Amino acid sequence: GAVVSQHPSRVICKSGTSVKIECRSLDFQATTMFWYRQFPKQSLMLMATSNEGSKATYEQGVEKDKFLINHASLTLSTLTVTSAHPEDSSFYICSARRQGNSPDSPLHFGNGTRLTVT
Amino acid sequence: GENVEQHPSTLSVQEGDSAVIKCTYSDSASNYFPWYKQELGKGPQLIIDIRSNVGEKKDQRIAVTLNKTAKHFSLHITETQPEDSAVYFCAVGGTGGSYIPTFGRGTSLIVHP
């Protein structure tokens, strides 16, 4: 159990366009989902915390108007990279924690989305 | 906030050898310590975790040990196999009201056949 599906796995887009990435918890409900960005050979950088039915909480330095997060249901969160630029090219990963779970419980990760902006 | 240090950054072993990765943390109130394995091009997957009321936990070839006094915990992999090659991340969480784990910088484990 605890499967998180992320789509698409890879996307190539032109500079100036927008890209939407979906994150779904397939067999559990998730009140909270997390979006990470990962540069090559580096650790996970938390971008924002997505809360079902409310606004996302962004980490310092992350532009909320550029990285739009929507968590419309207990099983789906989306990240939209707006007006993408080559420097937005990266590996984006979502994760989720089961609804009602305490802080000492694991995060379940999707398989990531490789975004390339040309 | 929490500060997590992970060592080594790279670990190269021969198949069949053991591998040990260590993490230290700063907040003595932390009580949840998971380890994740990330294969190339994929998301991290939980492989084992430990909570502060336990000193050691084992799952087949993988074990995690925790020393709360010294504020460090380690991942032990015995009888390593080539498929163990991946990046391993430790994380620390469960601190007070914090529900977002802090990750280490990762260890690239290479198991040579």
HADDOCK unambig.tbl for C-alpha pairs under 7 A between the chains (distance, minus, plus):
assign (segid A and resid 42 and name CA) (segid B and resid 105 and name CA) 6.46 0.50 0.50
assign (segid A and resid 43 and name CA) (segid B and resid 104 and name CA) 6.91 0.50 0.50
assign (segid A and resid 43 and name CA) (segid B and resid 105 and name CA) 4.81 0.50 0.50
assign (segid A and resid 43 and name CA) (segid B and resid 106 and name CA) 6.08 0.50 0.50
assign (segid A and resid 93 and name CA) (segid B and resid 43 and name CA) 6.57 0.50 0.50
assign (segid A and resid 103 and name CA) (segid B and resid 93 and name CA) 6.73 0.50 0.50
assign (segid A and resid 103 and name CA) (segid B and resid 94 and name CA) 4.52 0.50 0.50
assign (segid A and resid 103 and name CA) (segid B and resid 98 and name CA) 6.85 0.50 0.50
assign (segid A and resid 103 and name CA) (segid B and resid 99 and name CA) 4.46 0.50 0.50
assign (segid A and resid 104 and name CA) (segid B and resid 31 and name CA) 6.92 0.50 0.50
assign (segid A and resid 104 and name CA) (segid B and resid 32 and name CA) 5.08 0.50 0.50
assign (segid A and resid 104 and name CA) (segid B and resid 93 and name CA) 6.36 0.50 0.50
assign (segid A and resid 104 and name CA) (segid B and resid 94 and name CA) 4.67 0.50 0.50
assign (segid A and resid 109 and name CA) (segid B and resid 43 and name CA) 5.86 0.50 0.50
assign (segid A and resid 109 and name CA) (segid B and resid 44 and name CA) 6.04 0.50 0.50
assign (segid A and resid 109 and name CA) (segid B and resid 45 and name CA) 6.58 0.50 0.50
assign (segid A and resid 110 and name CA) (segid B and resid 43 and name CA) 5.58 0.50 0.50
assign (segid A and resid 111 and name CA) (segid B and resid 42 and name CA) 4.64 0.50 0.50
assign (segid A and resid 111 and name CA) (segid B and resid 43 and name CA) 4.04 0.50 0.50
assign (segid A and resid 112 and name CA) (segid B and resid 42 and name CA) 6.03 0.50 0.50
assign (segid A and resid 112 and name CA) (segid B and resid 43 and name CA) 5.41 0.50 0.50
